[in-house]
Amino acid sequence: MDNADNLVLFPSSKNFENFSPEELGTDPLYELLNEFAHIEDDDIWDDDEPEINELMETAPTELPKFESHSELNQMLCAQMEQLEDLGQRLKYYLGEIELYIPEKRRK
């Protein structure tokens, strides 16, 4: 492949005059990029805020520890069985609801 395969030219740009920034006015992209420029990094996260301190106190600091892999395996198997049961229930309820949908009854 030739490197010129992806070459993009804009010949119409030669027909436009060069304008100064004052003539073009304000650039909305520049304003958008600098929308929060007045905020300093120290203002974003303040350790003295009571809400943040309260959340940090209630957050768990350690994961639960399991005595063995079999205990973890049993817990995961129980959760999987519950999810399978829930999936079967949802499938049944959706089947019951479809009986009352007019488009499904006609087919």
C-alpha positions as CSV (number, residue, x, y, z in Angstrom):
1,M,0.0,0.0,0.0
2,D,1.0,3.5,-0.7
3,N,1.2,6.0,2.1
4,A,-0.8,8.4,0.0
5,D,-3.9,6.1,0.2
6,N,-5.1,8.0,3.3
7,L,-4.1,11.4,2.2
8,V,-6.9,14.0,2.7
9,L,-6.7,17.4,1.0
10,F,-8.8,20.4,1.5
11,P,-8.4,22.5,-1.6
12,S,-11.2,24.8,-0.7
13,S,-9.2,26.1,2.2
14,K,-7.0,28.0,-0.2
15,N,-9.9,30.1,-1.2
16,F,-10.5,31.6,2.2
17,E,-8.7,34.5,3.7
18,N,-6.7,34.2,6.9
19,F,-8.7,35.8,9.7
20,S,-7.4,37.0,13.0
21,P,-8.9,35.7,16.2
22,E,-10.5,39.1,16.8
23,E,-12.3,38.9,13.5
24,L,-13.5,35.3,14.1
25,G,-14.9,36.2,17.6
26,T,-14.9,33.8,20.5
27,D,-14.2,30.1,19.9
28,P,-16.8,27.9,21.6
29,L,-14.5,24.9,21.7
30,Y,-11.9,27.0,23.5
31,E,-14.5,28.1,26.0
32,L,-15.7,24.6,26.5
33,L,-12.2,23.2,27.1
34,N,-11.5,25.9,29.6
35,E,-14.9,25.8,31.3
36,F,-13.4,24.6,34.6
37,A,-10.0,26.2,34.3
38,H,-10.7,28.4,37.3
39,I,-11.0,25.3,39.6
40,E,-7.7,24.2,41.1
41,D,-6.9,20.6,42.0
42,D,-7.1,21.4,45.7
43,D,-10.7,22.5,45.3
44,I,-11.9,19.2,43.9
45,W,-11.1,17.0,46.8
46,D,-11.2,18.5,50.3
47,D,-10.5,16.1,53.2
48,D,-12.4,18.3,55.6
49,E,-15.8,17.8,54.0
50,P,-18.0,15.9,56.4
51,E,-19.9,14.0,53.7
52,I,-16.7,12.5,52.3
53,N,-15.5,11.6,55.8
54,E,-18.8,9.9,56.6
55,L,-18.7,7.8,53.4
56,M,-15.1,6.8,54.1
57,E,-16.1,5.6,57.7
58,T,-19.0,3.5,56.4
59,A,-17.0,1.9,53.5
60,P,-15.7,-1.5,54.2
61,T,-11.9,-1.5,54.5
62,E,-11.3,-5.3,54.2
63,L,-12.8,-8.0,52.1
64,P,-14.4,-10.9,54.0
65,K,-11.9,-13.7,54.6
66,F,-12.9,-17.3,54.0
67,E,-11.3,-20.2,55.9
68,S,-11.1,-22.4,52.8
69,H,-11.8,-22.5,49.1
70,S,-14.6,-24.9,49.7
71,E,-16.5,-22.3,51.8
72,L,-16.2,-19.7,49.0
73,N,-17.2,-22.4,46.4
74,Q,-20.3,-23.3,48.4
75,M,-21.3,-19.7,48.6
76,L,-20.8,-19.1,44.9
77,C,-22.8,-22.3,44.0
78,A,-25.7,-21.2,46.2
79,Q,-25.7,-17.8,44.5
80,M,-25.7,-19.5,41.1
81,E,-28.6,-21.7,42.1
82,Q,-30.5,-18.6,43.2
83,L,-29.8,-16.9,39.9
84,E,-30.9,-19.9,37.9
85,D,-34.1,-20.1,39.9
86,L,-34.7,-16.4,39.4
87,G,-34.1,-16.8,35.6
88,Q,-36.7,-19.6,35.4
89,R,-39.2,-17.5,37.4
90,L,-38.7,-14.5,35.1
91,K,-39.1,-16.7,32.0
92,Y,-42.4,-18.1,33.4
93,Y,-43.8,-14.7,34.3
94,L,-42.8,-13.3,30.9
95,G,-44.6,-16.2,29.2
96,E,-47.7,-15.4,31.3
97,I,-47.6,-11.7,30.4
98,E,-47.3,-12.5,26.7
99,L,-50.8,-14.2,26.8
100,Y,-52.3,-10.7,27.5
101,I,-50.4,-8.9,24.7
102,P,-52.7,-8.5,21.7
103,E,-50.0,-8.9,19.1
104,K,-48.9,-12.3,20.5
105,R,-52.5,-13.7,20.8
106,R,-53.2,-13.1,17.0
107,K,-50.2,-15.1,15.9
